[in-house]
Amino acid sequence: MIGDQQDVPQADSSNPTQEDGMSKVLRRLWSEESGQDIAEYAVMLAVILVLVVGTVRLIGSNANSAFSAAASAIQ
C-alpha cells in the first residue's frame, strides 16, 4: 500500500547523515495528504474558472448584440 512504512528501509541512527534527513523528509511528504488536498482544490478551481470564463465570453457576446439591437431600436 502507498502509506506503508514497512517497505521503507530504516537508516542507521548511530551515524546520522544528510541522506537520513532527506529520507525522513521524503517519508513525511509521502505520508501526508494535505498537499494532495491542495492540488485537488487547485485543479477544481482551474476547471471552474475555465467554465466561468467560457460562459461569460459566450453570454457576453450574445448580450452585447442584444443590447446593441435594443439601443438601435430605441434611437
N, C-alpha and C positions, 0 to 999 in steps of 0.2 A: 504494500500500500504506500501511497505517497508520503504520508506523515510518519511512517515507522522510523524509529531511531535505531532499530536493530541492524539495518543494513549499512549504517554509517560507522566506519572504523573509528575507534576511540584513540585519541592522541595520548602519548606518554606524558603524564603530568610531571614527571621528575625533570624534564628538560623542555620548558615552555619556549616556543619559538613563535615567529610571526605567522608561520603556517597554522599553528594551533589557534591563534586568534582569528585568523581568516576562516578556518573551518567552523569555529563557533558562530561567527557572523553569518556564514552561509547556511548553517543548520537553523539558526534563528529565523533568517529571512524565509527559508523554505517552509518552516512550520507555521509562520504567522500568516493569517488570512486577511489582515486589514489592507495590505497592498492590493490584493486581488479585488477586494470590495471597491477600492478607489478606482481601479482600472475598469471595472464593470460599470460604475457610475459615469465615468468619462465616456465610455462607448455609448451608453444610453443617452447622455447629454448630446453627443455628436449627432446621433440619429435623430433626436428630437429637433435639434437646430436645423438640420438639413430639411426635415419635413416642414418646419415653420417657414424657413426662407423660401422653399419651393412654393408653398401655399400662398405666401404674401406676394411673391412675384406673379403667380398666376392670377390671383384675385386682384392684385394691384393694377395689372394691365387692363383687365376687364372693367374694373371700377373706374379707371381713368377714362376709358372710352364711353362709359355710361354717363359720367359726369360731363364730359365734353359734349355729348349729344343733348343732355338736358340744358346745358348752358347755351348751346346754339338755338335750341327751341325757345328759350326764354327771350333771347335777343330778337 
